[in-house]
Amino acid sequence: MYDVVIIGAGPVGLSAAIAASRKKLNCLVLEKGALVNSILHYPVNMTFLSSTNDIEIGEIPFTCPSLKASRREALIYYRKVTDYFKLNIRLGAHVTDIKKDKEIFHVILKGGEAVRTKNVVVATGDFDHPNKLGIPGEDLPKVTNYYREGHIYYKKNVVVVGASNSGVETALDILRSGGRVTLVHRGEWLDDHVKDWVVPDIENRIGFGEIEVFFNSHLTRIDVETVTIADKDGKETVINNDAVVLQIGYHPDLSLLKKAGVSIKGEYSMPEHNKETLETNVKNLYIAGCLTVGNESNRIFIHNGRFHGEKILSAIEKTIAK
């Protein structure tokens, strides 16, 4: 019997586990993949847009040679923090259901094992569930939602869909790796949230004709050797293409919460919860990270989600004290 079981070992889940450790609560973290599994699958040469101060957890300093950490440095940091707090984590533990019997939760793992706990915190993130275009050809092997590195696209015609930070960074990296890039975006220009120091670079590449762009446009079809692009008036352009990289965001999987009886409401599929404690309508079941904003998951990242753990565990500590 645990005081609390946390589902998800990303930075947000780890921050909740650290809060539980500091409050001397018996805590188990269940993670279906590797530690900080999303960061593991980030682009190999990625550098965080946030400063190291903004992705620290547990008040453990994140020191590295530069202000912004690389993916590799982040993986090392989160391993060290996990070891420092001696967090109780089971990796490769895939949760398939959450059932409640009176005041006790039974967290069901793939294979049928049940873990018993008084409180559950779901911090599963959104990276496993990319948004889809819903067009013919989207399932072709040349299409991916996860960008790894530019070398793969050397001398290839690549379409990057989306002009957020990830889309812009992907386009620039492929260009520098010798790929020919076409950027397709529904908006009139780059997203407003593209970082200030990135904007001049992408603007210059577009201005010099090094990256072809289709703004106010979207893909309507993906074929083996081409893609079809339509503008806002419906006019279509067909271009030669070897690869498509979709950078259009992700959404959380709410199926586990629904099974547990959590009410999902509104246009953005928001799980019902108390904004002060992050407790859902199911007593003693809490949500953390991007789950708190439903399908608007781009509003929550490490820098603001990392504080959810302390808020939740303070509420749990009070219920246990009673």
One Martini backbone bead per residue (centre of mass of N, CA, C, O) as a GRO file, in nm:
protein
  322
    1MET     BB    1   0.092   0.039   0.026
    2TYR     BB    2   0.044   0.365  -0.085
    3ASP     BB    3   0.020   0.702  -0.067
    4VAL     BB    4   0.158   0.733  -0.365
    5VAL     BB    5   0.095   0.738  -0.721
    6ILE     BB    6   0.297   0.796  -1.009
    7ILE     BB    7   0.226   0.880  -1.350
    8GLY     BB    8   0.521   0.955  -1.460
    9ALA     BB    9   0.887   1.036  -1.551
   10GLY     BB   10   0.896   1.324  -1.573
   11PRO     BB   11   0.963   1.628  -1.448
   12VAL     BB   12   0.681   1.644  -1.311
   13GLY     BB   13   0.678   1.368  -1.171
   14LEU     BB   14   0.945   1.410  -1.018
   15SER     BB   15   0.855   1.657  -0.852
   16ALA     BB   16   0.640   1.498  -0.697
   17ALA     BB   17   0.832   1.285  -0.574
   18ILE     BB   18   1.002   1.486  -0.416
   19ALA     BB   19   0.774   1.595  -0.240
   20ALA     BB   20   0.712   1.321  -0.111
   21SER     BB   21   0.991   1.273   0.013
   22ARG     BB   22   0.991   1.533   0.197
   23LYS     BB   23   0.710   1.415   0.338
   24LYS     BB   24   0.743   1.103   0.397
   25LEU     BB   25   0.621   0.945   0.156
   26ASN     BB   26   0.487   0.664   0.007
   27CYS     BB   27   0.639   0.621  -0.316
   28LEU     BB   28   0.541   0.563  -0.665
   29VAL     BB   29   0.683   0.530  -0.992
   30LEU     BB   30   0.531   0.508  -1.318
   31GLU     BB   31   0.693   0.390  -1.628
   32LYS     BB   32   0.678   0.285  -1.964
   33GLY     BB   33   0.960   0.389  -2.008
   34ALA     BB   34   1.184   0.613  -1.969
   35LEU     BB   35   1.345   0.841  -1.837
   36VAL     BB   36   1.239   1.108  -1.965
   37ASN     BB   37   1.114   1.010  -2.249
   38SER     BB   38   1.074   1.265  -2.419
   39ILE     BB   39   1.367   1.372  -2.416
   40LEU     BB   40   1.492   1.123  -2.549
   41HIS     BB   41   1.306   1.200  -2.828
   42TYR     BB   42   1.454   1.423  -2.900
   43PRO     BB   43   1.657   1.589  -3.064
   44VAL     BB   44   1.984   1.520  -3.053
   45ASN     BB   45   2.076   1.853  -3.090
   46MET     BB   46   1.915   1.981  -2.875
   47THR     BB   47   1.813   2.297  -2.740
   48PHE     BB   48   1.695   2.465  -2.499
   49LEU     BB   49   1.495   2.748  -2.459
   50SER     BB   50   1.532   2.720  -2.178
   51SER     BB   51   1.670   2.769  -1.900
   52THR     BB   52   1.813   2.598  -1.648
   53ASN     BB   53   1.638   2.729  -1.423
   54ASP     BB   54   1.354   2.632  -1.567
   55ILE     BB   55   1.441   2.296  -1.537
   56GLU     BB   56   1.449   2.268  -1.253
   57ILE     BB   57   1.450   2.035  -0.973
   58GLY     BB   58   1.446   2.026  -0.627
   59GLU     BB   59   1.666   2.258  -0.599
   60ILE     BB   60   1.867   2.159  -0.821
   61PRO     BB   61   2.127   2.248  -0.978
   62PHE     BB   62   2.182   2.345  -1.326
   63THR     BB   63   2.488   2.269  -1.463
   64CYS     BB   64   2.645   2.443  -1.741
   65PRO     BB   65   2.830   2.608  -1.976
   66SER     BB   66   2.550   2.707  -2.057
   67LEU     BB   67   2.239   2.848  -2.033
   68LYS     BB   68   2.163   2.618  -2.234
   69ALA     BB   69   2.054   2.302  -2.268
   70SER     BB   70   2.099   1.994  -2.361
   71ARG     BB   71   1.973   1.691  -2.395
   72ARG     BB   72   2.207   1.537  -2.260
   73GLU     BB   73   2.224   1.715  -2.003
   74ALA     BB   74   1.934   1.656  -1.909
   75LEU     BB   75   1.958   1.353  -1.869
   76ILE     BB   76   2.176   1.369  -1.655
   77TYR     BB   77   2.028   1.546  -1.450
   78TYR     BB   78   1.774   1.357  -1.397
   79ARG     BB   79   1.939   1.121  -1.294
   80LYS     BB   80   2.075   1.264  -1.053
   81VAL     BB   81   1.817   1.347  -0.906
   82THR     BB   82   1.704   1.065  -0.868
   83ASP     BB   83   1.945   0.962  -0.700
   84TYR     BB   84   1.949   1.173  -0.473
   85PHE     BB   85   1.635   1.095  -0.380
   86LYS     BB   86   1.569   0.795  -0.416
   87LEU     BB   87   1.364   0.716  -0.625
   88ASN     BB   88   1.069   0.522  -0.678
   89ILE     BB   89   1.117   0.342  -0.982
   90ARG     BB   90   0.924   0.205  -1.259
   91LEU     BB   91   1.028   0.077  -1.546
   92GLY     BB   92   0.810  -0.049  -1.783
   93ALA     BB   93   0.527   0.061  -1.654
   94HIS     BB   94   0.211  -0.006  -1.783
   95VAL     BB   95  -0.074   0.174  -1.762
   96THR     BB   96  -0.435   0.074  -1.808
   97ASP     BB   97  -0.564   0.135  -1.511
   98ILE     BB   98  -0.816   0.287  -1.281
   99LYS     BB   99  -0.926   0.175  -0.964
  100LYS     BB  100  -1.200   0.205  -0.722
  101ASP     BB  101  -1.216   0.103  -0.363
  102LYS     BB  102  -1.338   0.331  -0.215
  103GLU     BB  103  -1.023   0.451  -0.087
  104ILE     BB  104  -0.890   0.258  -0.306
  105PHE     BB  105  -0.642   0.214  -0.539
  106HIS     BB  106  -0.607   0.042  -0.863
  107VAL     BB  107  -0.319  -0.001  -1.040
  108ILE     BB  108  -0.303  -0.112  -1.368
  109LEU     BB  109  -0.104  -0.337  -1.536
  110LYS     BB  110   0.050  -0.476  -1.773
  111GLY     BB  111  -0.064  -0.814  -1.698
  112GLY     BB  112  -0.246  -0.732  -1.408
  113GLU     BB  113  -0.115  -0.575  -1.208
  114ALA     BB  114  -0.168  -0.439  -0.873
  115VAL     BB  115  -0.161  -0.112  -0.730
  116ARG     BB  116  -0.175   0.021  -0.409
  117THR     BB  117  -0.354   0.334  -0.318
  118LYS     BB  118  -0.459   0.654  -0.193
  119ASN     BB  119  -0.299   0.805  -0.433
  120VAL     BB  120  -0.315   0.986  -0.752
  121VAL     BB  121  -0.077   1.079  -1.014
  122VAL     BB  122  -0.112   1.235  -1.333
  123ALA     BB  123   0.197   1.257  -1.561
  124THR     BB  124   0.189   1.188  -1.904
  125GLY     BB  125   0.148   1.393  -2.103
  126ASP     BB  126   0.189   1.430  -2.493
  127PHE     BB  127   0.424   1.298  -2.682
  128ASP     BB  128   0.264   1.022  -2.774
  129HIS     BB  129   0.039   1.241  -2.919
  130PRO     BB  130   0.010   1.339  -3.214
  131ASN     BB  131  -0.095   1.540  -3.437
  132LYS     BB  132  -0.324   1.545  -3.712
  133LEU     BB  133  -0.433   1.600  -4.044
  134GLY     BB  134  -0.627   1.403  -4.212
  135ILE     BB  135  -0.477   1.276  -4.474
  136PRO     BB  136  -0.368   1.152  -4.747
  137GLY     BB  137  -0.058   0.979  -4.665
  138GLU     BB  138   0.019   1.005  -4.353
  139ASP     BB  139   0.119   0.680  -4.338
  140LEU     BB  140   0.374   0.715  -4.465
  141PRO     BB  141   0.712   0.658  -4.420
  142LYS     BB  142   0.795   0.974  -4.485
  143VAL     BB  143   0.635   1.029  -4.220
  144THR     BB  144   0.678   1.258  -3.934
  145ASN     BB  145   0.660   1.376  -3.576
  146TYR     BB  146   0.978   1.304  -3.533
  147TYR     BB  147   1.268   1.473  -3.479
  148ARG     BB  148   1.620   1.409  -3.491
  149GLU     BB  149   1.803   1.468  -3.772
  150GLY     BB  150   1.949   1.612  -4.060
  151HIS     BB  151   2.114   1.386  -4.209
  152ILE     BB  152   1.870   1.225  -4.326
  153TYR     BB  153   1.811   1.495  -4.538
  154TYR     BB  154   2.025   1.475  -4.736
  155LYS     BB  155   1.931   1.577  -5.051
  156LYS     BB  156   1.633   1.643  -4.971
  157ASN     BB  157   1.287   1.684  -5.001
  158VAL     BB  158   1.143   1.895  -4.748
  159VAL     BB  159   0.857   1.902  -4.543
  160VAL     BB  160   0.751   2.153  -4.315
  161VAL     BB  161   0.502   2.152  -4.061
  162GLY     BB  162   0.517   2.441  -3.916
  163ALA     BB  163   0.586   2.772  -3.718
  164SER     BB  164   0.718   2.702  -3.473
  165ASN     BB  165   0.986   2.637  -3.300
  166SER     BB  166   1.016   2.345  -3.409
  167GLY     BB  167   0.977   2.407  -3.711
  168VAL     BB  168   1.205   2.614  -3.744
  169GLU     BB  169   1.440   2.441  -3.634
  170THR     BB  170   1.405   2.214  -3.838
  171ALA     BB  171   1.448   2.373  -4.097
  172LEU     BB  172   1.735   2.477  -4.028
  173ASP     BB  173   1.874   2.200  -3.983
  174ILE     BB  174   1.823   2.081  -4.263
  175LEU     BB  175   1.964   2.298  -4.424
  176ARG     BB  176   2.252   2.258  -4.278
  177SER     BB  177   2.238   1.938  -4.382
  178GLY     BB  178   2.146   1.956  -4.707
  179GLY     BB  179   1.857   2.034  -4.736
  180ARG     BB  180   1.536   2.081  -4.894
  181VAL     BB  181   1.312   2.343  -4.795
  182THR     BB  182   0.961   2.335  -4.701
  183LEU     BB  183   0.729   2.567  -4.566
  184VAL     BB  184   0.420   2.495  -4.387
  185HIS     BB  185   0.146   2.735  -4.307
  186ARG     BB  186  -0.156   2.863  -4.188
  187GLY     BB  187  -0.033   3.119  -4.140
  188GLU     BB  188   0.098   3.435  -4.226
  189TRP     BB  189   0.322   3.359  -4.016
  190LEU     BB  190   0.491   3.324  -3.768
  191ASP     BB  191   0.482   3.245  -3.468
  192ASP     BB  192   0.476   3.441  -3.182
  193HIS     BB  193   0.669   3.223  -3.003
  194VAL     BB  194   0.912   3.272  -3.145
  195LYS     BB  195   1.221   3.322  -3.083
  196ASP     BB  196   1.401   3.606  -3.115
  197TRP     BB  197   1.684   3.463  -3.208
  198VAL     BB  198   1.541   3.304  -3.458
  199VAL     BB  199   1.397   3.497  -3.654
  200PRO     BB  200   1.631   3.619  -3.829
  201ASP     BB  201   1.722   3.353  -3.952
  202ILE     BB  202   1.458   3.267  -4.100
  203GLU     BB  203   1.418   3.530  -4.256
  204ASN     BB  204   1.682   3.511  -4.419
  205ARG     BB  205   1.629   3.237  -4.555
  206ILE     BB  206   1.376   3.334  -4.697
  207GLY     BB  207   1.488   3.593  -4.836
  208PHE     BB  208   1.721   3.412  -4.996
  209GLY     BB  209   1.569   3.133  -5.085
  210GLU     BB  210   1.645   2.873  -4.899
  211ILE     BB  211   1.338   2.885  -4.811
  212GLU     BB  212   1.039   2.763  -4.881
  213VAL     BB  213   0.705   2.919  -4.872
  214PHE     BB  214   0.366   2.844  -4.723
  215PHE     BB  215   0.133   3.052  -4.650
  216ASN     BB  216  -0.187   3.004  -4.593
  217SER     BB  217  -0.140   2.679  -4.564
  218HIS     BB  218  -0.196   2.326  -4.673
  219LEU     BB  219  -0.221   1.999  -4.666
  220THR     BB  220  -0.401   1.745  -4.880
  221ARG     BB  221  -0.150   1.560  -4.987
  222ILE     BB  222   0.031   1.240  -4.980
  223ASP     BB  223   0.294   1.114  -5.171
  224VAL     BB  224   0.567   0.943  -5.261
  225GLU     BB  225   0.679   1.208  -5.461
  226THR     BB  226   0.455   1.403  -5.331
  227VAL     BB  227   0.282   1.716  -5.267
  228THR     BB  228  -0.016   1.891  -5.158
  229ILE     BB  229  -0.091   2.244  -5.179
  230ALA     BB  230  -0.308   2.475  -5.008
  231ASP     BB  231  -0.464   2.758  -5.007
  232LYS     BB  232  -0.713   2.969  -4.886
  233ASP     BB  233  -0.852   2.942  -5.193
  234GLY     BB  234  -0.764   2.632  -5.302
  235LYS     BB  235  -0.502   2.644  -5.432
  236GLU     BB  236  -0.290   2.412  -5.600
  237THR     BB  237   0.032   2.252  -5.517
  238VAL     BB  238   0.283   2.053  -5.674
  239ILE     BB  239   0.556   1.876  -5.517
  240ASN     BB  240   0.846   1.753  -5.467
  241ASN     BB  241   0.905   1.455  -5.244
  242ASP     BB  242   1.069   1.271  -4.960
  243ALA     BB  243   0.970   1.441  -4.694
  244VAL     BB  244   0.778   1.461  -4.377
  245VAL     BB  245   0.752   1.713  -4.112
  246LEU     BB  246   0.561   1.718  -3.825
  247GLN     BB  247   0.495   2.044  -3.636
  248ILE     BB  248   0.174   2.034  -3.464
  249GLY     BB  249   0.184   1.879  -3.211
  250TYR     BB  250   0.011   1.779  -2.908
  251HIS     BB  251  -0.176   1.532  -2.706
  252PRO     BB  252  -0.345   1.408  -2.461
  253ASP     BB  253  -0.422   1.110  -2.295
  254LEU     BB  254  -0.759   1.053  -2.151
  255SER     BB  255  -0.837   0.749  -2.103
  256LEU     BB  256  -0.748   0.699  -1.809
  257LEU     BB  257  -0.930   0.912  -1.678
  258LYS     BB  258  -1.199   0.804  -1.783
  259LYS     BB  259  -1.182   0.526  -1.643
  260ALA     BB  260  -1.171   0.677  -1.350
  261GLY     BB  261  -1.407   0.923  -1.381
  262VAL     BB  262  -1.321   1.165  -1.531
  263SER     BB  263  -1.418   1.474  -1.627
  264ILE     BB  264  -1.476   1.596  -1.961
  265LYS     BB  265  -1.446   1.939  -2.080
  266GLY     BB  266  -1.503   2.110  -2.348
  267GLU     BB  267  -1.327   2.219  -2.621
  268TYR     BB  268  -1.035   2.119  -2.464
  269SER     BB  269  -1.059   1.871  -2.286
  270MET     BB  270  -1.106   1.924  -1.969
  271PRO     BB  271  -1.021   1.823  -1.676
  272GLU     BB  272  -1.166   1.799  -1.388
  273HIS     BB  273  -1.055   2.058  -1.151
  274ASN     BB  274  -0.868   2.190  -0.894
  275LYS     BB  275  -0.665   2.470  -0.915
  276GLU     BB  276  -0.526   2.443  -0.628
  277THR     BB  277  -0.481   2.104  -0.610
  278LEU     BB  278  -0.548   1.914  -0.874
  279GLU     BB  279  -0.813   1.783  -0.817
  280THR     BB  280  -1.041   1.585  -0.913
  281ASN     BB  281  -1.363   1.449  -0.912
  282VAL     BB  282  -1.176   1.232  -0.804
  283LYS     BB  283  -1.091   1.136  -0.517
  284ASN     BB  284  -0.738   1.144  -0.495
  285LEU     BB  285  -0.716   1.251  -0.799
  286TYR     BB  286  -0.446   1.373  -0.992
  287ILE     BB  287  -0.305   1.643  -1.189
  288ALA     BB  288  -0.027   1.708  -1.421
  289GLY     BB  289   0.058   1.939  -1.622
  290CYS     BB  290  -0.089   1.928  -1.937
  291LEU     BB  291  -0.360   1.804  -1.828
  292THR     BB  292  -0.474   2.083  -1.707
  293VAL     BB  293  -0.531   2.185  -2.038
  294GLY     BB  294  -0.553   1.970  -2.229
  295ASN     BB  295  -0.542   2.065  -2.571
  296GLU     BB  296  -0.347   2.312  -2.442
  297SER     BB  297  -0.042   2.195  -2.394
  298ASN     BB  298   0.140   2.452  -2.486
  299ARG     BB  299   0.113   2.597  -2.188
  300ILE     BB  300   0.290   2.348  -2.083
  301PHE     BB  301   0.594   2.313  -1.910
  302ILE     BB  302   0.849   2.280  -1.707
  303HIS     BB  303   0.855   2.576  -1.585
  304ASN     BB  304   0.539   2.528  -1.472
  305GLY     BB  305   0.489   2.216  -1.404
  306ARG     BB  306   0.701   2.174  -1.159
  307PHE     BB  307   0.486   2.302  -0.935
  308HIS     BB  308   0.260   2.083  -0.901
  309GLY     BB  309   0.373   1.885  -0.691
  310GLU     BB  310   0.360   2.061  -0.434
  311LYS     BB  311   0.059   2.119  -0.446
  312ILE     BB  312  -0.038   1.824  -0.429
  313LEU     BB  313   0.126   1.721  -0.176
  314SER     BB  314  -0.001   1.919   0.022
  315ALA     BB  315  -0.285   1.804  -0.004
  316ILE     BB  316  -0.216   1.511   0.074
  317GLU     BB  317  -0.095   1.566   0.352
  318LYS     BB  318  -0.363   1.669   0.477
  319THR     BB  319  -0.531   1.407   0.440
  320ILE     BB  320  -0.342   1.224   0.608
  321ALA     BB  321  -0.351   1.389   0.876
  322LYS     BB  322  -0.667   1.321   0.921
   0.00000   0.00000   0.00000
